[in-house]
Amino acid sequence: MKKNRISSYLINYIKFVPKFFTGSFFAFLIDNLIYSSLRPLFGISYSACIAFLGGASILFVYLQISSVSKVSSKRKSFLILLFIGLGSLIINILMLNIIEILIFSLSSFPFEINSYYAGITKLISGCFGFIWSSFMTSKYLYKS
Protein backbone atom coordinates (compact mmCIF):
# COMPACT_ATOMS: atom_id res chain seq x y z
CA MET A 1 0.00 0.00 0.00
CA LYS A 2 2.81 2.43 0.87
CA LYS A 3 4.57 1.71 -2.42
CA ASN A 4 1.42 2.63 -4.39
CA ARG A 5 1.10 5.86 -2.42
CA ILE A 6 4.70 6.86 -3.11
CA SER A 7 4.40 6.06 -6.81
CA SER A 8 1.14 8.03 -6.93
CA TYR A 9 2.89 11.09 -5.42
CA LEU A 10 5.75 10.69 -7.88
CA ILE A 11 3.43 10.41 -10.91
CA ASN A 12 1.43 13.47 -9.80
CA TYR A 13 4.65 15.38 -9.22
CA ILE A 14 5.99 14.53 -12.69
CA LYS A 15 2.70 15.68 -14.25
CA PHE A 16 2.79 18.92 -12.26
CA VAL A 17 6.44 19.89 -12.88
CA PRO A 18 5.98 21.33 -16.42
CA LYS A 19 3.28 23.77 -15.24
CA PHE A 20 5.25 24.65 -12.15
CA PHE A 21 8.44 25.07 -14.17
CA THR A 22 6.77 27.59 -16.49
CA GLY A 23 5.37 29.60 -13.59
CA SER A 24 8.63 29.30 -11.69
CA PHE A 25 10.55 30.52 -14.70
CA PHE A 26 8.63 33.81 -14.76
CA ALA A 27 8.74 34.09 -10.97
CA PHE A 28 12.46 33.36 -10.97
CA LEU A 29 13.12 36.03 -13.59
CA ILE A 30 11.39 38.62 -11.41
CA ASP A 31 13.01 37.24 -8.26
CA ASN A 32 16.48 37.25 -9.83
CA LEU A 33 16.04 40.74 -11.28
CA ILE A 34 14.99 42.16 -7.90
CA TYR A 35 17.73 40.25 -6.03
CA SER A 36 20.47 41.19 -8.48
CA SER A 37 19.48 44.85 -8.31
CA LEU A 38 19.22 45.00 -4.52
CA ARG A 39 22.10 42.66 -3.47
CA PRO A 40 24.90 45.24 -3.81
CA LEU A 41 22.85 47.71 -1.74
CA PHE A 42 21.19 45.63 0.99
CA GLY A 43 23.09 42.34 1.31
CA ILE A 44 21.96 38.74 0.90
CA SER A 45 19.15 38.38 3.43
CA TYR A 46 17.17 41.58 2.82
CA SER A 47 17.54 41.32 -0.95
CA ALA A 48 16.48 37.66 -0.95
CA CYS A 49 13.40 38.39 1.19
CA ILE A 50 12.19 41.26 -0.99
CA ALA A 51 12.85 39.25 -4.16
CA PHE A 52 11.04 36.26 -2.65
CA LEU A 53 7.82 38.24 -2.17
CA GLY A 54 7.90 39.45 -5.78
CA GLY A 55 8.56 35.98 -7.16
CA ALA A 56 5.97 34.28 -4.94
CA SER A 57 3.30 36.72 -6.07
CA ILE A 58 4.05 36.07 -9.74
CA LEU A 59 4.03 32.29 -9.20
CA PHE A 60 0.75 32.41 -7.29
CA VAL A 61 -1.03 34.40 -10.01
CA TYR A 62 0.28 32.05 -12.72
CA LEU A 63 -0.73 28.87 -10.86
CA GLN A 64 -4.18 30.26 -10.01
CA ILE A 65 -4.77 30.89 -13.71
CA SER A 66 -3.27 27.67 -15.10
CA SER A 67 -3.99 25.02 -12.43
CA VAL A 68 -6.79 23.65 -10.30
CA SER A 69 -6.28 24.46 -6.64
CA LYS A 70 -6.78 21.86 -3.92
CA VAL A 71 -7.63 24.71 -1.52
CA SER A 72 -10.85 26.65 -2.09
CA SER A 73 -9.77 29.95 -0.56
CA LYS A 74 -7.27 32.06 -2.53
CA ARG A 75 -6.07 33.68 0.68
CA LYS A 76 -5.30 30.29 2.25
CA SER A 77 -3.64 29.14 -0.97
CA PHE A 78 -1.39 32.20 -1.00
CA LEU A 79 -0.47 31.71 2.67
CA ILE A 80 0.39 28.05 2.08
CA LEU A 81 2.44 29.06 -0.97
CA LEU A 82 4.26 31.62 1.18
CA PHE A 83 5.05 28.99 3.83
CA ILE A 84 6.33 26.61 1.17
CA GLY A 85 8.25 29.50 -0.31
CA LEU A 86 9.79 30.28 3.08
CA GLY A 87 11.36 26.82 3.01
CA SER A 88 12.70 27.60 -0.44
CA LEU A 89 13.90 31.02 0.76
CA ILE A 90 15.79 29.43 3.65
CA ILE A 91 17.38 26.94 1.24
CA ASN A 92 18.32 29.82 -1.10
CA ILE A 93 19.86 31.95 1.65
CA LEU A 94 21.83 28.99 3.01
CA MET A 95 23.11 28.10 -0.44
CA LEU A 96 23.97 31.74 -1.26
CA ASN A 97 26.01 31.98 1.94
CA ILE A 98 27.71 28.62 1.32
CA ILE A 99 28.61 29.65 -2.23
CA GLU A 100 29.95 32.98 -1.04
CA ILE A 101 32.01 31.37 1.73
CA LEU A 102 33.43 28.84 -0.71
CA ILE A 103 34.29 31.47 -3.32
CA PHE A 104 35.97 33.82 -0.87
CA SER A 105 37.78 31.12 1.12
CA LEU A 106 39.02 29.10 -1.86
CA SER A 107 40.00 32.01 -4.06
CA SER A 108 42.78 34.49 -3.49
CA PHE A 109 41.33 36.68 -6.24
CA PRO A 110 39.31 39.55 -4.77
CA PHE A 111 35.71 39.48 -6.00
CA GLU A 112 33.60 42.57 -6.33
CA ILE A 113 30.01 41.90 -5.39
CA ASN A 114 27.99 43.24 -8.30
CA SER A 115 24.74 42.43 -10.05
CA TYR A 116 26.32 39.81 -12.36
CA TYR A 117 27.89 37.91 -9.48
CA ALA A 118 24.61 38.12 -7.54
CA GLY A 119 22.61 36.85 -10.52
CA ILE A 120 24.87 33.85 -11.10
CA THR A 121 24.91 32.79 -7.45
CA LYS A 122 21.13 33.24 -7.25
CA LEU A 123 20.69 30.99 -10.29
CA ILE A 124 22.75 28.24 -8.67
CA SER A 125 20.95 28.45 -5.33
CA GLY A 126 17.56 28.64 -7.06
CA CYS A 127 17.99 25.14 -8.46
CA PHE A 128 18.02 23.73 -4.93
CA GLY A 129 14.97 25.74 -3.88
CA PHE A 130 13.06 24.64 -7.01
CA ILE A 131 13.09 20.98 -5.99
CA TRP A 132 11.64 21.76 -2.55
CA SER A 133 8.98 24.19 -3.68
CA SER A 134 7.79 22.22 -6.71
CA PHE A 135 7.32 19.04 -4.70
CA MET A 136 5.55 20.73 -1.79
CA THR A 137 3.33 22.84 -4.06
CA SER A 138 2.21 19.81 -6.05
CA LYS A 139 1.56 17.87 -2.86
CA TYR A 140 -0.43 20.48 -0.95
CA LEU A 141 -1.79 23.14 -3.31
CA TYR A 142 -2.46 22.21 -6.93
CA LYS A 143 -3.73 19.20 -8.82
CA SER A 144 -1.65 17.89 -11.70
C-alpha positions as CSV (number, residue, x, y, z in Angstrom):
1,M,0.0,0.0,0.0
2,K,2.8,2.4,0.9
3,K,4.6,1.7,-2.4
4,N,1.4,2.6,-4.4
5,R,1.1,5.9,-2.4
6,I,4.7,6.9,-3.1
7,S,4.4,6.1,-6.8
8,S,1.1,8.0,-6.9
9,Y,2.9,11.1,-5.4
10,L,5.7,10.7,-7.9
11,I,3.4,10.4,-10.9
12,N,1.4,13.5,-9.8
13,Y,4.7,15.4,-9.2
14,I,6.0,14.5,-12.7
15,K,2.7,15.7,-14.3
16,F,2.8,18.9,-12.3
17,V,6.4,19.9,-12.9
18,P,6.0,21.3,-16.4
19,K,3.3,23.8,-15.2
20,F,5.3,24.7,-12.2
21,F,8.4,25.1,-14.2
22,T,6.8,27.6,-16.5
23,G,5.4,29.6,-13.6
24,S,8.6,29.3,-11.7
25,F,10.6,30.5,-14.7
26,F,8.6,33.8,-14.8
27,A,8.7,34.1,-11.0
28,F,12.5,33.4,-11.0
29,L,13.1,36.0,-13.6
30,I,11.4,38.6,-11.4
31,D,13.0,37.2,-8.3
32,N,16.5,37.3,-9.8
33,L,16.0,40.7,-11.3
34,I,15.0,42.2,-7.9
35,Y,17.7,40.3,-6.0
36,S,20.5,41.2,-8.5
37,S,19.5,44.8,-8.3
38,L,19.2,45.0,-4.5
39,R,22.1,42.7,-3.5
40,P,24.9,45.2,-3.8
41,L,22.9,47.7,-1.7
42,F,21.2,45.6,1.0
43,G,23.1,42.3,1.3
44,I,22.0,38.7,0.9
45,S,19.1,38.4,3.4
46,Y,17.2,41.6,2.8
47,S,17.5,41.3,-1.0
48,A,16.5,37.7,-1.0
49,C,13.4,38.4,1.2
50,I,12.2,41.3,-1.0
51,A,12.9,39.3,-4.2
52,F,11.0,36.3,-2.7
53,L,7.8,38.2,-2.2
54,G,7.9,39.5,-5.8
55,G,8.6,36.0,-7.2
56,A,6.0,34.3,-4.9
57,S,3.3,36.7,-6.1
58,I,4.0,36.1,-9.7
59,L,4.0,32.3,-9.2
60,F,0.7,32.4,-7.3
61,V,-1.0,34.4,-10.0
62,Y,0.3,32.1,-12.7
63,L,-0.7,28.9,-10.9
64,Q,-4.2,30.3,-10.0
65,I,-4.8,30.9,-13.7
66,S,-3.3,27.7,-15.1
67,S,-4.0,25.0,-12.4
68,V,-6.8,23.7,-10.3
69,S,-6.3,24.5,-6.6
70,K,-6.8,21.9,-3.9
71,V,-7.6,24.7,-1.5
72,S,-10.9,26.6,-2.1
73,S,-9.8,30.0,-0.6
74,K,-7.3,32.1,-2.5
75,R,-6.1,33.7,0.7
76,K,-5.3,30.3,2.3
77,S,-3.6,29.1,-1.0
78,F,-1.4,32.2,-1.0
79,L,-0.5,31.7,2.7
80,I,0.4,28.1,2.1
81,L,2.4,29.1,-1.0
82,L,4.3,31.6,1.2
83,F,5.1,29.0,3.8
84,I,6.3,26.6,1.2
85,G,8.3,29.5,-0.3
86,L,9.8,30.3,3.1
87,G,11.4,26.8,3.0
88,S,12.7,27.6,-0.4
89,L,13.9,31.0,0.8
90,I,15.8,29.4,3.6
91,I,17.4,26.9,1.2
92,N,18.3,29.8,-1.1
93,I,19.9,31.9,1.7
94,L,21.8,29.0,3.0
95,M,23.1,28.1,-0.4
96,L,24.0,31.7,-1.3
97,N,26.0,32.0,1.9
98,I,27.7,28.6,1.3
99,I,28.6,29.6,-2.2
100,E,30.0,33.0,-1.0
101,I,32.0,31.4,1.7
102,L,33.4,28.8,-0.7
103,I,34.3,31.5,-3.3
104,F,36.0,33.8,-0.9
105,S,37.8,31.1,1.1
106,L,39.0,29.1,-1.9
107,S,40.0,32.0,-4.1
108,S,42.8,34.5,-3.5
109,F,41.3,36.7,-6.2
110,P,39.3,39.6,-4.8
111,F,35.7,39.5,-6.0
112,E,33.6,42.6,-6.3
113,I,30.0,41.9,-5.4
114,N,28.0,43.2,-8.3
115,S,24.7,42.4,-10.1
116,Y,26.3,39.8,-12.4
117,Y,27.9,37.9,-9.5
118,A,24.6,38.1,-7.5
119,G,22.6,36.8,-10.5
120,I,24.9,33.9,-11.1
121,T,24.9,32.8,-7.5
122,K,21.1,33.2,-7.2
123,L,20.7,31.0,-10.3
124,I,22.8,28.2,-8.7
125,S,21.0,28.4,-5.3
126,G,17.6,28.6,-7.1
127,C,18.0,25.1,-8.5
128,F,18.0,23.7,-4.9
129,G,15.0,25.7,-3.9
130,F,13.1,24.6,-7.0
131,I,13.1,21.0,-6.0
132,W,11.6,21.8,-2.6
133,S,9.0,24.2,-3.7
134,S,7.8,22.2,-6.7
135,F,7.3,19.0,-4.7
136,M,5.6,20.7,-1.8
137,T,3.3,22.8,-4.1
138,S,2.2,19.8,-6.1
139,K,1.6,17.9,-2.9
140,Y,-0.4,20.5,-1.0
141,L,-1.8,23.1,-3.3
142,Y,-2.5,22.2,-6.9
143,K,-3.7,19.2,-8.8
144,S,-1.7,17.9,-11.7
